Amino acid sequence: MEIISTSAPTVLDVISTKELEKILVDEKLFASEEESLGRVEVLGRLDGIVKDWIKRVTMDKGISDEEQIQEANAKLFTFGSYRLGVAGPSTDIDALCVGPCYATRHDDFFGKLFRMLQETPLVEDLTPVPDARVPVIKFKFNGVSVDLLYAQLQFSVIPEDLDSLQDSLLHNLDEQTVLSLNGCRVTDRILSLVPNIRNFRSTLRCLRFWAKRRGIYSNAMGFLGGINWALLVARVCQLYPNALPNVLVSRFFKIFAHWKWPNPVMLCPIQYQAMPHHVWDPRSNQRDRKHLMPIITPSYPCTNSSYNVSSTTLRIMQEEFQRAKELCEEIEAGKRTWITLFEPYHFFGSFKNYLQIHIAAKNAGDFRQWKGWVESRLRQLIHMIERDMGGVLQCRLYPGDFSENSVKSSSQCHYFMGLGRKQGVSPQDGEKFDMRLTVEEFKSHVVWMYSSWKQGMQIHVSHLRCQDIPDFVFPGGVRPPKSLNEKKRKRIEVIESTKLKKSESSTAGHSSGQKSSQTESGVALDGSHGLKSGPSVEPSTSSVSSSTSASSRPQRPAVSIETEDDNATSVSQAQNFNQVGATVAAALATGTISSFCQNESLEELEPPELTAPCFKTAFVATQKPIIKLQFSSLVK
């Protein structure tokens, strides 16, 4: 394992770290003693419930021997932020129930245990999700949110001292059980690989807080989630084993602002076992070659924890890493303080145009299921918009939802997506962005594929200008006043636009019969300025076949809207993924991280003082040609 620096902390590092940790305290990122004790009590009561449950299951299976009934056991493990020791005031508890071979997931866990939880006082919002990639029961126990998974092991009796890191536990288990166990195994493995757990926890709290403030904390929406940030922070802790959190935070951004993705981030060599479980391996798996930001879990089976990352979300995160790196350099130089690093990203003032996605259901239970499904598909809407708009239009999704104060929030919410023109791309004459068909495709071929859809589950997508953003998205429901800088920028835009129009008017004679080169790029909308598909948003009436001809589409006048021109920079992309597979294959054959990173084309990038050549591009599958419909012609 490489180590960049073993330097001992200085007095200035101690002072700077205290300033950094004071911000965490002031922001109330630590659970109070009462909340911590409440979680411990909930886990104790839940452990008693699962132990009582397994004894009932044992008797129901026809086992009458008193000794066997007394030996029957189920064990509760925790993982995620609670197990890592970075739980905040409102953090959920991720828990895993491990049971013997005769206690099944379907009949016993989602059957008997679910019914026992229904009958337990103080348990509410009970929601089973048996069809998820990782089946889970979600509920609140005495106000504490719990996500409970289940693993059915090939043991007749579960020992109380069971070690979840034993690879032998995975023999003859199905994929869902392996995934359920993976959370505990990865969390415990991370804690065993970091050199200083206290410094790791403080640094991770800082990075989680920063990511949430900057709007890039959400695995489901294509950014990074809790386990991804933990793995990245753990890697930096390995490189600087004696550093305090102030140095670790600064070096984190220094490293990942320049990381040459898709080089993988790994805490230890990839492990292999004589079992059929899938291990991340770009040399043999084409899907693994397409991963843009691989962050590999350290326990068997080693997988990419960040497979949801897209080129769009990677671009946004790289921009945020670079911004934070520059701020940290100024902080180290004494020009700024740590609080500037955590300034929030002003999402609702960064774009001129937005999409509003409103979802609703008849009751709270249906809404929780519907919301989870739609939220996990929103990143596909981004991909579809950027695909159909030829990559000229770029999107940024806000990783959270909002509810109107006047409407019961348990059955509806709103998501928002910012729309902006790709930086460096000039507006084209007569260009329009028509997203009506794209939105219909998203609704009919993605959202409505939900197998558990019920009457009343609805989704509506509409366009909003910045000034039309509803007040309920702002803190306290109050829209903040425009700053002087914003007003000045608007005045400059108007003046420049006027000058440009006068200049074009004076040269119009030289281009007779042609349109002015200054055009307003926009999104073609219907007459009500919304991306609506029709009067109904349920699948019986709103689904649109992708094979419908253009002539049968409703021919509405195109409405132009301005798009942002300073939103983002593009991520360089290339093919030749066979080179990646070959280099990874050579590295995996060595069995060590150091030799893996010495490979010329897949070298792990160090901070600037230790830079070296590296494979710079990620493979992106060749897309089919896009058929574009010019709706602006309808204006004529």
C-alpha positions in Angstrom: 0.0 0.0 0.0 1.4 3.4 -1.0 1.9 6.1 1.6 2.4 9.6 0.4 3.3 11.2 3.7 3.8 10.1 7.3 4.5 13.6 8.6 3.3 14.3 12.1 0.6 17.0 12.6 1.9 20.5 13.4 0.4 22.9 15.9 -1.3 24.8 13.1 -2.9 21.5 12.0 -4.3 21.0 15.4 -5.7 24.5 15.5 -7.1 24.2 11.9 -8.7 20.9 12.8 -10.4 22.3 15.8 -11.9 25.1 13.7 -13.1 22.6 11.2 -14.7 20.4 13.8 -16.3 23.4 15.5 -18.3 24.0 12.2 -19.6 20.4 12.5 -20.8 21.1 16.0 -22.3 24.4 15.2 -24.2 22.8 12.3 -25.5 20.2 14.7 -24.2 17.2 12.7 -23.8 15.1 15.8 -26.6 13.1 17.4 -27.4 14.2 20.9 -26.9 11.8 23.8 -30.6 11.3 24.1 -30.9 10.4 20.4 -27.9 8.0 20.6 -29.5 6.3 23.6 -32.8 6.1 21.7 -31.1 4.3 18.8 -29.5 1.8 21.2 -32.8 1.1 22.8 -34.5 0.6 19.4 -31.8 -1.8 18.4 -32.1 -3.7 21.7 -35.9 -4.1 21.3 -35.5 -5.1 17.6 -33.0 -7.7 18.5 -35.4 -9.2 21.0 -38.2 -9.2 18.4 -36.1 -11.2 15.8 -34.9 -13.7 18.4 -38.6 -14.3 19.5 -39.5 -14.5 15.8 -36.9 -17.2 15.0 -38.1 -19.4 17.9 -41.7 -19.1 16.6 -40.5 -20.0 13.1 -38.6 -23.0 14.5 -41.8 -24.3 16.2 -43.9 -23.7 13.0 -41.4 -25.8 11.1 -42.5 -28.8 13.2 -39.4 -28.9 15.5 -40.7 -29.9 18.9 -37.4 -30.6 20.7 -37.1 -28.0 23.5 -33.3 -27.9 23.3 -33.4 -27.1 19.5 -36.0 -24.4 20.1 -33.9 -22.8 22.7 -30.8 -23.0 20.5 -32.6 -21.3 17.6 -31.1 -17.9 17.0 -31.2 -14.9 14.7 -28.5 -12.2 14.9 -28.8 -8.5 14.2 -25.9 -6.5 12.6 -25.7 -2.8 11.8 -24.0 -1.2 8.9 -23.9 2.1 7.0 -23.4 5.5 8.7 -24.5 4.2 12.1 -21.9 1.4 12.1 -19.2 3.8 10.7 -19.9 6.1 13.7 -20.9 9.2 11.6 -24.7 9.1 12.3 -26.3 12.5 12.6 -29.5 13.6 14.3 -31.9 12.3 11.6 -29.8 9.4 10.3 -31.5 6.1 9.6 -30.3 2.8 11.1 -29.3 0.2 8.5 -29.7 -3.3 10.0 -29.3 -6.8 8.8 -31.1 -9.8 10.3 -29.2 -13.1 9.8 -31.2 -16.3 10.2 -30.8 -20.0 9.8 -31.3 -22.1 6.6 -34.9 -23.0 7.4 -36.2 -19.4 7.9 -37.0 -18.1 4.4 -37.1 -14.6 3.1 -40.5 -14.7 1.5 -42.6 -16.7 4.0 -40.9 -16.0 7.2 -39.1 -12.6 7.0 -41.7 -10.8 4.8 -44.5 -12.9 6.3 -44.2 -13.8 10.0 -41.7 -11.1 11.0 -43.6 -8.4 9.1 -46.8 -9.3 10.9 -45.0 -9.2 14.3 -43.7 -5.7 13.5 -47.2 -4.7 12.6 -48.4 -5.8 16.0 -45.5 -4.0 17.8 -46.3 -0.7 19.6 -44.4 2.3 18.4 -43.7 0.7 15.0 -45.2 2.9 12.2 -44.8 3.6 8.4 -44.2 -0.1 7.9 -43.3 -0.7 4.2 -42.1 -4.1 2.7 -40.1 -3.9 -0.5 -39.6 -7.6 -1.4 -38.9 -6.9 -5.1 -36.0 -4.5 -4.7 -32.5 -5.4 -5.8 -31.8 -5.7 -2.0 -35.1 -6.7 -0.4 -35.9 -4.6 2.7 -38.5 -3.8 5.3 -38.7 0.0 6.0 -40.3 1.3 9.2 -40.0 3.8 12.0 -39.5 2.4 15.5 -40.2 4.9 18.3 -39.4 7.7 15.8 -36.2 6.1 14.5 -36.1 5.2 10.8 -34.9 1.6 10.2 -34.1 -0.3 7.0 -34.1 -4.0 7.9 -32.5 -6.5 5.5 -32.4 -10.3 5.7 -29.8 -13.0 5.0 -30.7 -16.7 5.1 -27.4 -18.5 5.8 -26.7 -22.2 5.3 -26.4 -22.8 9.0 -28.9 -24.7 11.1 -28.0 -22.6 14.1 -26.7 -19.0 14.0 -23.9 -18.5 16.6 -24.1 -15.3 18.7 -20.4 -14.6 17.9 -20.8 -14.9 14.1 -18.2 -13.0 12.1 -19.7 -11.4 9.1 -16.3 -11.0 7.4 -15.9 -14.7 6.9 -16.0 -15.5 3.2 -17.2 -19.0 4.0 -20.6 -17.5 4.8 -21.2 -16.8 1.1 -21.2 -20.5 0.0 -24.4 -21.5 -1.8 -26.1 -18.2 -1.3 -28.2 -16.4 -3.9 -27.4 -12.9 -5.2 -29.9 -11.1 -3.0 -28.5 -12.7 0.1 -25.0 -11.8 -0.9 -26.0 -8.2 -1.5 -27.8 -8.1 1.8 -24.6 -9.3 3.6 -22.4 -7.0 1.6 -23.4 -3.9 3.5 -22.1 -5.2 6.8 -19.0 -6.8 5.3 -18.0 -3.6 3.5 -18.5 -1.4 6.5 -16.5 -3.6 8.8 -13.8 -4.0 6.2 -13.4 -0.2 5.8 -13.0 0.2 9.6 -10.3 -2.4 9.6 -8.4 -0.8 6.7 -8.2 2.9 7.9 -5.1 3.8 10.0 -6.9 6.1 12.5 -10.7 5.7 12.9 -11.2 9.0 14.8 -9.6 11.0 12.0 -11.5 9.0 9.4 -14.8 9.7 11.1 -14.2 13.4 11.4 -13.1 13.7 7.8 -16.0 11.7 6.6 -18.5 13.9 8.5 -16.9 16.9 6.8 -17.1 15.4 3.3 -20.7 14.2 3.8 -21.7 17.7 5.0 -19.9 19.3 2.0 -21.5 17.0 -0.5 -25.0 17.6 0.8 -24.4 21.4 0.8 -23.2 21.2 -2.8 -26.0 19.0 -4.0 -24.0 16.0 -5.0 -25.0 13.5 -2.3 -27.4 10.9 -3.7 -26.5 7.4 -5.0 -29.9 6.9 -6.5 -29.7 10.1 -8.6 -26.3 9.3 -10.0 -24.1 11.1 -7.5 -22.3 9.4 -4.6 -24.0 8.0 -1.5 -22.7 7.3 2.0 -20.7 4.2 1.2 -19.0 5.9 -1.8 -17.9 8.9 0.2 -16.6 6.5 3.0 -14.5 4.6 0.5 -13.0 7.7 -1.0 -12.2 9.2 2.4 -10.7 5.9 3.6 -8.4 5.9 0.6 -7.1 9.3 1.4 -6.6 8.3 5.1 -4.4 5.4 3.8 -2.3 7.8 1.8 -1.8 10.2 4.8 -2.0 7.8 7.9 -0.8 10.5 10.4 -2.7 13.5 9.0 -5.4 15.3 10.9 -8.8 16.0 9.3 -7.8 19.5 8.1 -5.0 18.0 6.0 -7.2 15.0 5.0 -10.0 17.2 3.7 -7.6 19.4 1.7 -5.8 16.4 0.2 -9.1 14.7 -0.6 -9.9 17.5 -3.1 -6.3 17.8 -4.3 -6.4 14.1 -5.2 -9.8 13.7 -6.7 -9.9 17.0 -8.5 -7.2 15.5 -10.8 -8.1 11.8 -10.6 -7.9 10.2 -14.0 -11.2 8.3 -14.1 -12.0 5.5 -14.9 -9.0 4.5 -12.9 -10.5 2.6 -10.0 -10.2 3.6 -6.3 -9.4 0.6 -4.2 -8.5 0.1 -0.5 -6.9 -3.3 -1.1 -6.3 -5.8 -3.9 -9.3 -7.3 -5.5 -10.1 -10.6 -3.9 -11.2 -13.8 -5.6 -12.7 -17.0 -4.2 -13.8 -20.3 -5.6 -17.4 -19.1 -5.7 -19.6 -18.0 -8.6 -20.3 -14.5 -7.3 -19.6 -11.6 -9.7 -16.4 -9.7 -9.0 -15.6 -6.3 -10.7 -13.4 -7.2 -13.6 -13.2 -5.0 -16.8 -11.1 -7.6 -18.6 -14.0 -10.1 -18.8 -17.1 -8.0 -18.3 -18.1 -5.4 -20.8 -20.5 -3.7 -18.4 -17.6 -3.2 -16.0 -15.6 -1.5 -18.8 -18.3 1.1 -19.2 -18.2 2.3 -15.5 -17.1 5.9 -15.5 -16.2 6.3 -11.8 -15.3 2.9 -10.3 -15.0 2.9 -6.5 -14.4 -0.7 -5.5 -15.7 -2.3 -2.3 -12.9 -4.0 -0.3 -14.7 -7.3 0.7 -15.5 -10.3 -1.5 -17.2 -10.1 -3.9 -15.5 -6.8 -4.8 -17.9 -4.7 -6.8 -18.2 -1.1 -8.1 -20.2 0.8 -5.5 -20.7 3.8 -7.9 -22.2 2.1 -11.0 -25.0 4.7 -11.1 -22.6 7.6 -11.9 -23.2 9.0 -15.4 -21.1 11.3 -17.6 -23.3 14.2 -16.5 -23.0 13.6 -12.7 -19.3 12.8 -13.1 -18.8 16.2 -14.8 -20.7 18.0 -12.0 -18.7 16.3 -9.3 -15.4 17.0 -11.0 -16.3 20.7 -11.2 -17.2 20.7 -7.5 -13.9 18.9 -6.6 -12.0 21.5 -8.5 -13.8 24.4 -6.8 -13.2 22.9 -3.4 -9.5 22.3 -4.2 -9.0 25.9 -5.0 -10.9 27.0 -1.9 -8.7 24.7 0.3 -5.6 26.2 -1.2 -6.8 29.7 -0.2 -7.8 28.4 3.3 -4.2 27.0 3.7 -2.8 30.3 2.6 -4.9 32.1 5.2 -7.0 34.0 2.7 -10.3 32.2 3.6 -11.8 30.3 6.5 -13.3 26.8 6.5 -16.8 28.0 6.5 -16.5 29.2 2.9 -15.9 25.6 1.8 -19.3 24.6 3.0 -21.3 27.4 1.3 -24.4 25.8 -0.3 -24.8 25.5 -4.0 -27.6 27.9 -5.0 -29.5 25.5 -7.3 -32.5 27.7 -7.8 -30.5 30.7 -8.9 -28.0 28.9 -11.2 -30.3 28.2 -14.2 -32.8 30.2 -16.2 -34.9 27.1 -17.0 -36.1 24.1 -14.9 -38.1 21.0 -15.2 -40.5 20.3 -12.3 -41.4 16.7 -11.8 -44.5 16.3 -9.6 -45.4 12.8 -8.3 -48.4 11.8 -6.1 -50.4 8.8 -4.9 -53.6 8.2 -3.1 -52.2 7.2 0.3 -48.9 7.4 2.2 -48.1 3.7 1.7 -48.5 3.8 -2.1 -46.6 7.1 -2.3 -43.5 5.7 -0.5 -43.3 2.9 -3.0 -44.0 5.1 -6.0 -41.5 7.8 -4.9 -38.7 5.2 -4.5 -39.3 3.9 -8.0 -39.5 7.3 -9.7 -36.5 8.7 -7.8 -34.4 5.8 -8.9 -35.3 6.5 -12.5 -34.8 10.3 -12.7 -31.2 9.9 -13.7 -32.4 8.1 -16.8 -34.5 11.2 -17.7 -31.2 13.2 -17.7 -29.6 10.7 -20.0 -32.6 10.8 -22.4 -32.7 14.6 -22.5 -29.0 15.0 -23.2 -29.2 12.2 -25.8 -32.1 13.6 -27.7 -30.8 17.2 -27.6 -27.5 16.0 -29.1 -25.5 16.8 -26.0 -26.0 20.5 -26.4 -28.4 20.8 -23.5 -27.1 19.7 -20.1 -29.1 18.9 -16.9 -28.5 19.1 -13.2 -30.9 17.3 -10.9 -31.5 18.6 -7.3 -30.8 15.5 -5.1 -33.9 15.9 -2.9 -37.6 16.5 -3.0 -39.9 19.3 -1.9 -43.5 19.3 -0.6 -46.0 22.2 -0.7 -46.9 23.4 2.7 -50.6 23.5 1.8 -50.7 19.9 0.7 -50.3 16.8 2.8 -46.6 15.8 2.2 -47.1 12.1 2.9 -48.7 11.6 -0.6 -47.0 14.0 -3.0 -43.7 15.7 -3.7 -41.8 17.7 -6.3 -38.3 17.2 -7.9 -36.5 19.9 -9.9 -34.0 19.7 -12.7 -31.9 22.7 -14.0 -31.5 23.0 -17.8 -28.5 24.8 -19.3 -26.7 25.0 -22.6 -23.3 23.3 -22.8 -20.5 25.7 -22.3 -18.7 26.7 -25.4 -21.6 25.8 -27.8 -23.0 28.7 -29.6 -26.7 29.0 -30.3 -27.7 27.9 -33.8 -30.1 29.8 -36.1 -33.7 28.5 -35.6 -32.6 25.9 -33.0 -35.3 24.6 -30.7 -35.1 22.0 -27.9 -38.3 20.0 -28.1 -38.5 17.6 -25.1 -42.1 16.6 -25.4 -41.4 13.2 -27.0 -38.5 12.7 -24.6 -40.6 13.2 -21.6 -43.3 10.9 -23.1 -40.7 8.2 -23.7 -39.5 8.6 -20.1 -43.0 8.2 -18.7 -44.2 5.4 -20.9 -41.1 3.3 -21.2 -39.4 3.9 -17.9 -41.8 5.1 -15.2 -44.8 3.0 -16.2 -42.8 -0.1 -16.3 -43.3 -0.2 -12.5 -44.8 -3.7 -11.9 -46.5 -2.5 -8.6 -48.2 0.5 -10.1 -51.6 1.2 -8.6 -54.5 3.5 -9.5 -53.7 7.0 -8.3 -49.9 6.9 -8.8 -49.3 9.9 -11.0 -46.4 11.9 -12.5 -46.4 15.3 -14.2 -43.5 17.0 -15.8 -43.6 20.7 -16.6 -41.3 23.6 -17.6 -40.6 26.6 -15.3 -38.6 29.8 -15.8 -36.4 30.8 -12.9 -38.8 33.5 -11.8 -41.6 31.0 -11.7 -40.0 28.7 -9.2 -42.5 28.1 -6.4 -41.8 29.7 -3.0 -42.1 26.4 -1.1 -38.6 25.3 -2.3 -36.9 28.2 -0.4 -36.1 28.1 3.3 -39.2 29.1 5.3 -41.2 29.4 2.1 -39.7 32.9 1.4 -38.1 33.7 -1.9 -34.7 35.5 -1.2 -34.3 38.9 -2.8 -32.0 39.2 -5.8 -28.5 40.3 -4.9 -27.0 43.5 -6.3 -24.6 41.4 -8.4 -27.4 39.5 -10.0 -29.3 42.7 -10.8 -26.1 44.2 -12.3 -25.5 41.1 -14.4 -29.1 41.3 -15.7 -28.6 44.9 -16.8 -25.4 44.1 -18.6 -27.1 41.2 -20.5 -29.9 43.6 -21.6 -27.4 46.2 -22.8 -25.3 43.7 -24.7 -28.4 42.2 -26.3 -29.6 45.6 -27.4 -26.2 46.4 -28.9 -26.1 43.1 -30.7 -29.5 43.6 -32.2 -28.6 47.0 -33.5 -25.4 45.6 -35.0 -27.4 42.9 -36.8 -30.0 45.4 -38.0 -27.3 47.5 -39.6 -25.9 44.5 -41.5 -29.2 42.9 -42.4 -28.8 44.1 -46.0 -25.8 41.9 -46.6 -27.8 38.8 -45.8 -31.1 39.3 -47.6 -33.6 36.4 -47.2 -31.8 35.0 -44.2 -32.6 35.1 -40.5 -30.7 37.0 -38.0 -27.8 35.0 -36.5 -28.9 36.1 -33.0 -31.6 33.5 -32.0 -33.1 32.5 -28.8 -32.4 28.9 -28.1 -35.3 27.2 -26.4 -37.4 24.2 -25.5 -40.5 23.6 -27.5 -43.5 23.5 -25.2 -47.2 23.3 -25.5 -49.6 26.2 -25.2 -49.6 26.1 -21.4 -45.8 26.2 -21.1 -45.7 22.7 -19.8 -44.2 19.4 -21.0 -47.5 17.7 -20.8 -48.6 14.6 -22.6 -52.3 15.0 -22.2 -55.1 15.3 -19.7 -54.2 12.2 -17.8 -50.9 11.1 -16.4 -51.8 7.5 -15.7 -50.6 4.7 -18.0 -54.0 3.9 -19.5 -54.0 7.2 -21.3 -50.6 8.8 -21.2 -48.3 6.1 -22.6 -47.0 7.0 -26.1 -45.6 4.4 -28.4 -42.0 5.1 -29.6 -43.0 4.0 -33.1 -45.7 6.7 -33.5 -44.9 8.7 -36.7 -44.1 12.4 -36.6 -47.1 13.3 -38.7 -49.5 12.0 -36.0 -48.0 14.1 -33.2 -50.0 17.1 -32.0 -48.6 20.0 -34.0 -48.5 22.8 -31.5 -46.6 26.1 -32.0 -43.1 25.9 -30.6 -42.5 28.2 -27.7 -38.9 29.4 -27.1 -37.2 29.8 -23.8 -33.8 31.0 -22.9 -31.2 28.5 -21.8 -28.1 28.9 -19.6 -24.8 29.3 -21.4 -22.4 29.0 -18.5 -23.5 25.9 -16.8 -20.8 23.2 -17.2 -17.8 21.8 -19.0 -18.0 18.5 -20.8 -16.3 15.3 -19.8 -13.8 14.0 -22.4 -15.0 10.7 -23.6 -13.4 8.1 -25.9 -13.6 4.5 -26.9 -10.8 1.9 -27.0 -12.1 0.2 -23.8 -10.1 -2.9 -24.7 -7.0 -1.1 -23.5 -8.7 -0.6 -20.1 -9.5 -4.3 -19.9 -6.0 -5.4 -20.8 -4.3 -3.1 -18.3 -6.7 -4.1 -15.5 -6.1 -7.7 -16.4 -2.4 -7.3 -16.0 -2.8 -5.5 -12.7 -5.2 -8.0 -11.3 -2.8 -10.8 -12.1 -0.2 -9.2 -9.8 -2.4 -9.3 -6.7 -1.2 -6.0 -5.2 -2.3 -2.5 -5.3 1.2 -1.0 -5.8 1.9 -3.0 -8.9 -1.6 -2.3 -10.1 -0.8 1.5 -9.9 2.6 1.1 -11.5 1.0 0.1 -14.8 1.5 3.0 -17.2 -2.0 3.1 -18.5 -3.9 2.6 -15.3 -1.8 4.4 -12.7 -3.5 5.7 -9.6 -3.1 9.4 -9.7 -1.3 10.9 -6.7 -1.3 14.6 -5.8 0.5 17.0 -8.1 3.9 16.3 -6.5 3.6 12.6 -7.6 1.8 12.9 -10.9 2.4 10.3 -13.6 0.9 9.4 -17.0 -2.5 7.8 -16.9 -5.3 6.6 -19.1 -7.4 9.7 -19.4 -10.7 8.7 -21.0 -13.7 6.5 -20.3 -15.4 4.3 -22.7 -18.9 5.4 -23.7 -21.0 3.0 -25.8 -21.6 4.2 -29.4 -25.2 5.5 -29.6 -27.6 5.0 -32.4 -28.1 8.1 -34.7 -30.7 10.4 -33.3 -33.7 11.4 -35.5 -34.3 15.1 -34.8 -37.7 16.7 -35.5 -37.5 20.4 -36.3 -40.6 21.7 -34.6 -39.5 25.3 -35.1 -40.7 25.0 -38.7 -44.2 24.9 -37.4 -44.0 28.6 -36.5 -43.8 29.5 -40.2 
